[in-house]
Amino acid sequence: MLLGDVDLEGSWADDAPLALCAEIEGLFVDLPPRSRERFTLVGCTPVGALAALLDRLPAEALGTDHAWLGGLVVTASPPPYWWGEHLGDVVVLAQRPNATVPGTVDIDLSGFVRVHDRTEAVIRPGQVTEFVLQGPDEEPYGTCRDVTGVFRDQAAPTVTQVRLLGCRPESALLTKLDALGQSTKAGLRRRRISADVHAVAADGSASRVIGAMVSGTIDTSEPSRIGTGLLDVTVNSEIGEPMPTGILGILERWHNGRPAERNLWAGYGRELRHHWAGVALAHRSVAPDRPAGVTYDLDGRFVTDIEGFYCAIGEAINGPGGYFGWNLDALDDCLSGRFGAQTPFRLVWHDSAVAREHLVTGYDRRLLGPATTLEYLLDMLAAHQVEIDLR
């Protein structure tokens, strides 16, 4: 089901029903891993850990794991004010004297710009004449005159078209389809669609697929082979990248109602564990919190990563398929109430040795930042008056 914000004859409607579709082709696609990017710090005066790394490593060690730097923030000292950009999983590739500014060096790096998805634009700030480099906890790494490879325009969508197959259009979508063939700016505007995708369960209830959106301009419409009166609609996509196909299997587990079995998420990798928690969020109960003082049992056998912890605590608090956060900010919100449990409560963490082995100090290459440790989680829970019994 597609629900979108539409302008119909000057009247704006939020979450207006657009269509009920049998399938959406191009929305769930497995892309190849994101390629590492290359950057150059131009006219750089390195200090701190960056300078120490460059001083101690011979040229042949650059570009290897020995030259791994971790996270790097490129920012600027006001004025002008600028939040900066985060570079993750950074490796130093090479250094050489700058050709125009004596005493400075150009430093080649590889890594990733931390963005929502690989198509996102990264805007160069205006009026910045010197960039400031920082490491963890704002540790000074030096300055540079320029940075190349970081800033770029919005990239073309990784999947250029989405096809809505077997759709029963509502009036809002029919109005847009009436504009097909109009090549004027007004006609293109009328054909634009921006809609959230909702999964329809066997009982007819619908829940949002968080992160799934159809956004672009309707290109064609034709009768569908799926059934009489249904349409296949092609949309030229505008932005973003598709979601992994594994989400379809997760949604299927909710098709006949909430899962009755615990740990169905355990066989998934980190990315799909994250999406499991997102589907659990979309299906979360709105029942009142259980009172303070309740004891909950967390099955820790499969907490081999932070995503597994969120899945496990969701089921500990709210049963199979339960939700209780899918990132640290969301966990903090859940611990503040309205998500099934009122603090203070007691959490019995079974098989906690699994988390103690895997949730350790280090760098999280999936999230491009410091890893969340078991000790951090325990401190966070304790700060919210959760009594923890590690077993």
C-alpha positions as a printed Julia matrix, in Angstrom:
391×3 Matrix{Float64}:
  0.0     0.0     0.0
  1.25    3.48   -0.89
  0.37    6.49    1.26
  1.63    9.88    0.12
  1.37   13.62    0.59
 -0.51   15.05   -2.38
 -1.73   18.42   -3.63
 -5.13   17.98   -5.23
 -6.58   21.15   -6.74
 -4.91   23.32   -4.13
 -5.86   21.14   -1.18
 -2.97   19.39    0.58
 -3.58   15.91    1.98
 -1.2    14.04    4.29
 -0.83   10.27    3.99
 -3.46   10.1     1.27
 -4.02    6.55   -0.08
 -2.56    6.25   -3.58
 -2.74    2.57   -4.46
 -2.81   -0.99   -3.25
 -0.19   -2.93   -5.22
  0.63   -6.62   -5.44
  4.35   -5.99   -5.86
  6.88   -3.17   -6.13
  9.75   -4.0    -8.46
 13.04   -2.14   -7.88
 12.34   -1.16   -4.28
 14.15   -4.18   -2.77
 17.45   -4.86   -4.55
 20.75   -6.21   -3.23
 23.48   -3.78   -4.27
 27.18   -4.63   -4.28
 29.11   -3.41   -1.24
 29.77    0.3    -1.21
 33.15    1.03   -2.78
 35.84    2.69   -0.71
 36.35    6.35   -1.56
 39.61    8.3    -2.01
 40.32   11.69   -0.47
 43.26   14.08   -0.38
 44.06   16.52    2.41
 45.79   19.33    0.54
 48.41   21.58    2.16
 48.14   19.76    5.45
 49.94   20.43    8.74
 49.32   17.21   10.68
 49.52   16.96   14.46
 48.61   14.4    17.1
 47.9    10.8    16.11
 47.87   11.66   12.4
 51.36   13.15   12.57
 52.6    10.25   14.69
 51.28    7.71   12.17
 52.99    9.5     9.27
 56.26    9.82   11.2
 56.55    6.22   12.3
 55.44    4.36    9.16
 57.72    3.77    6.19
 56.28    4.49    2.76
 55.74    0.8     2.01
 53.44    0.47    5.04
 51.05    3.17    3.83
 47.89    1.75    2.33
 48.07   -1.34    4.56
 46.26   -2.13    7.82
 49.25   -0.61    9.66
 48.15    2.79    8.28
 44.55    2.49    9.51
 43.45    5.73   11.16
 39.81    5.01   12.01
 37.53    8.04   12.11
 38.36   11.55   10.94
 36.23   14.69   11.11
 36.81   17.48    8.59
 35.44   20.7    10.04
 36.29   24.42   10.23
 36.9    27.0    12.91
 34.23   29.71   12.93
 33.62   31.96   11.21
 31.89   30.55    9.26
 30.19   27.91   11.41
 30.04   24.44    9.84
 29.13   21.06   11.33
 31.74   19.27    9.24
 31.87   15.86    7.58
 32.76   12.53    9.16
 35.08   10.17    7.31
 35.03    6.57    8.51
 37.3     3.51    8.33
 40.12    5.75    7.09
 43.44    4.35    5.84
 46.4     6.59    4.95
 47.56    5.76    1.43
 50.42    8.19    0.78
 51.96   11.53    1.64
 54.09   13.98   -0.33
 55.26   17.6     0.0
 52.7    20.15   -1.17
 53.83   21.81   -4.39
 52.94   25.39   -3.41
 53.01   25.75    0.4
 56.45   24.89    1.91
 56.35   22.81    5.05
 52.95   21.27    4.33
 52.05   17.89    2.86
 49.29   16.38    0.75
 47.88   13.22    2.33
 45.94   10.63    0.33
 43.3     8.65    2.23
 40.74    5.95    1.54
 37.55    5.36    3.5
 33.91    6.37    3.51
 32.02    9.63    3.96
 29.32    9.02    6.55
 26.11    9.63    4.6
 22.55    8.28    4.71
 23.08    6.4     1.46
 25.63    6.33   -1.34
 23.68    8.75   -3.55
 23.59   11.58   -1.01
 25.16   14.93   -1.89
 27.96   16.31    0.29
 27.95   20.1     0.09
 31.16   22.09    0.24
 30.88   24.91    2.8
 31.36   28.43    1.57
 34.07   30.87    2.67
 36.23   28.25    4.38
 39.93   28.97    3.82
 41.3    26.39    6.26
 39.87   23.03    7.26
 40.37   21.61   10.75
 41.01   17.88   11.21
 39.86   16.04   14.33
 39.98   12.48   15.62
 37.96   10.78   18.37
 36.65   13.09   21.1
 37.72   16.13   19.02
 41.4    15.24   19.33
 43.38   17.68   17.1
 44.77   16.07   13.96
 45.94   19.27   12.26
 44.75   21.6     9.51
 44.74   21.67    5.71
 44.1    24.21    2.96
 41.67   22.06    1.0
 40.05   18.63    0.84
 39.29   16.77   -2.38
 37.07   13.73   -2.94
 34.66   14.5    -0.09
 32.29   17.04   -1.58
 30.01   16.0    -4.45
 26.61   16.5    -6.05
 23.64   14.22   -5.54
 24.38   11.02   -7.45
 21.95    9.37   -9.82
 19.69    6.79   -8.16
 21.2     3.32   -8.04
 17.92    1.93   -9.4
 16.54    4.32  -12.0
 12.97    3.02  -12.14
 10.47    1.47   -9.75
  7.51   -0.48  -11.12
  4.25   -0.68   -9.19
  2.74   -3.98  -10.32
 -0.9    -5.02  -10.03
 -2.03   -1.72   -8.57
 -5.56   -0.69   -7.72
 -5.22    3.11   -7.9
 -7.07    5.51   -5.65
 -8.38    8.86   -6.86
 -5.19   10.73   -5.93
 -3.09    8.46   -8.14
 -5.66    8.51  -10.95
 -5.37   12.28  -11.0
 -1.63   11.96  -11.47
 -2.07    9.37  -14.2
 -4.34   11.79  -16.07
 -1.27   14.02  -16.55
  0.64   11.34  -18.49
  1.79   12.7   -21.82
  2.06   16.27  -20.51
  5.7    17.31  -20.89
  5.33   20.82  -19.46
  6.75   21.69  -16.06
  3.24   21.73  -14.65
  2.54   18.31  -16.14
  5.73   16.84  -14.69
  4.85   18.33  -11.32
  1.4    16.73  -11.43
  2.98   13.34  -12.14
  5.39   13.5    -9.24
  4.86   10.95   -6.48
  6.32   10.73   -2.97
  4.83    7.91   -0.95
  5.67    5.74    2.04
  5.29    2.0     1.55
  3.11   -0.01    3.93
  2.95   -3.8     4.11
 -0.56   -5.26    4.23
 -1.0    -8.29    6.48
 -3.37  -11.21    5.96
 -5.98   -9.55    8.21
 -5.91   -6.39    6.11
 -3.97   -4.27    8.6
 -1.14   -2.16    7.22
  2.15   -1.14    8.78
  4.81    1.15    7.43
  8.0    -0.37    6.03
 10.41    2.09    7.64
 12.8     3.53    5.08
 10.85    2.27    2.05
  9.65    5.1    -0.18
  8.6     5.5    -3.78
  9.72    8.94   -4.95
  9.9    10.22   -8.51
  7.88   11.04  -11.6
  5.33    8.67  -13.12
  6.53    7.68  -16.59
  4.06    5.09  -17.89
  0.91    3.2   -16.95
 -0.57    0.11  -18.58
 -3.09   -2.63  -17.81
 -1.61   -5.3   -15.56
 -1.48   -9.0   -16.3
 -2.1    -9.64  -12.61
 -5.81   -8.86  -12.8
 -8.63   -7.0   -14.52
 -8.81   -3.33  -13.63
 -5.3    -3.31  -12.2
 -2.42   -1.2   -13.51
  1.34   -1.51  -13.77
  2.84    1.93  -13.16
  6.47    2.87  -13.85
  8.07    5.63  -11.79
 11.37    7.29  -12.7
 13.17    7.35   -9.36
 14.69   10.55   -8.0
 16.89    9.81   -5.0
 18.14    7.18   -2.62
 19.02    3.54   -2.94
 16.88    0.4    -2.63
 16.51   -1.72    0.48
 17.98   -5.24    0.73
 15.82   -8.09   -0.56
 16.11   -9.88    2.79
 13.56   -7.46    4.22
 10.89   -9.23    2.16
 11.52  -12.43    4.11
 11.28  -10.51    7.38
  7.98   -8.95    6.33
  6.67  -12.38    5.38
  7.19  -13.53    8.98
  4.74  -10.83   10.08
  2.19  -11.47    7.31
 -0.05  -13.7     9.44
  0.47  -11.71   12.61
  3.27  -11.07   15.03
  5.83  -13.91   15.3
  5.11  -16.39   18.07
  8.68  -17.73   18.24
 11.67  -15.98   19.76
 15.06  -15.48   18.09
 13.83  -15.71   14.5
 16.2   -12.79   13.87
 19.24  -14.75   15.04
 20.06  -16.22   11.63
 20.37  -12.83    9.97
 23.5   -10.73    9.54
 23.91   -7.32   11.08
 22.15   -5.33    8.35
 19.03   -7.49    8.4
 19.03   -7.66   12.21
 18.8    -3.87   12.08
 15.86   -4.09    9.69
 14.23   -6.76   11.86
 14.17   -4.25   14.71
 12.76   -1.66   12.29
  9.9    -3.99   11.34
  9.33   -4.66   15.05
  9.13   -0.89   15.6
  6.5    -0.57   12.87
  4.45   -3.32   14.55
  5.01   -2.29   18.16
  2.16   -2.5    20.6
  0.59    0.65   22.02
 -0.45   -1.12   25.24
  0.38    0.63   28.52
  3.74   -0.02   30.16
  3.95   -2.86   32.62
  4.49   -1.47   36.12
  7.87   -0.86   37.71
  9.52   -3.76   39.49
  8.9    -6.43   36.83
 11.69   -8.92   36.01
 12.51   -9.54   32.32
 14.69  -12.33   30.91
 17.07  -11.52   28.04
 18.22  -14.51   25.96
 21.84  -13.58   25.26
 22.87  -16.6    23.2
 22.84  -14.66   19.91
 23.98  -11.2    21.03
 27.08  -11.25   18.85
 26.67   -7.6    17.75
 24.87   -4.46   18.83
 21.99   -5.15   16.44
 21.5    -8.53   18.12
 21.28   -6.79   21.48
 18.44   -4.55   20.26
 16.56   -7.57   18.9
 17.12   -9.53   22.13
 16.07   -6.77   24.52
 13.02   -6.07   22.37
 11.91   -9.66   22.86
 12.89   -9.66   26.53
 10.6    -6.7    27.23
  7.82   -7.2    24.7
  7.9   -10.85   23.65
  8.62  -12.44   20.24
  8.96   -9.77   17.57
  9.07   -7.11   20.28
 10.71   -3.7    20.0
 12.72   -1.8    22.61
 15.05    0.39   20.55
 17.18   -0.05   17.43
 19.94    2.46   18.15
 21.29    4.09   21.3
 19.02    7.15   21.09
 15.97    4.94   20.56
 17.0     2.71   23.47
 17.25    5.79   25.68
 13.73    6.8    24.59
 12.38    3.33   25.36
 13.95    3.35   28.82
 12.11    6.6    29.51
  8.73    4.87   29.24
  5.82    4.3    26.8
  7.5     1.32   25.1
  6.3    -1.55   27.27
  8.27   -1.31   30.52
  8.35    1.21   33.34
 11.63    1.63   35.22
 12.94    0.63   37.63
 12.88   -3.0    36.51
 15.14   -6.04   36.72
 16.83   -7.54   33.65
 18.23  -11.07   33.89
 20.77  -11.36   31.07
 21.3   -15.05   30.32
 24.45  -16.23   28.51
 25.97  -12.78   28.97
 29.41  -14.21   28.17
 28.47  -14.04   24.47
 28.04  -10.27   24.63
 31.14   -9.91   26.8
 33.15  -11.62   24.06
 31.7    -9.66   21.12
 30.64   -6.21   22.42
 34.15   -4.97   23.09
 36.18   -1.81   22.65
 37.14   -1.1    19.05
 35.9     0.41   15.82
 32.55   -0.51   14.29
 33.14   -0.71   10.55
 29.44   -1.07    9.8
 28.43    2.07   11.71
 31.71    3.91   10.99
 32.35    4.85   14.57
 33.44    3.56   17.98
 31.94    0.2    18.89
 29.27    0.06   21.57
 30.62   -2.09   24.39
 28.82   -4.26   26.9
 30.08   -1.97   29.67
 28.54    1.05   27.94
 25.17   -0.7    27.68
 25.29   -1.78   31.32
 26.07    1.78   32.43
 23.24    3.14   30.27
 20.75    0.65   31.68
 21.89    1.32   35.24
 21.49    5.07   34.7
 17.82    4.38   33.98
 17.44    2.37   37.2
 17.58   -1.04   35.56
 18.92   -3.71   37.91
 21.04   -6.11   35.84
 21.69   -9.75   36.7
 24.41  -11.15   34.41
 24.34  -14.92   34.12
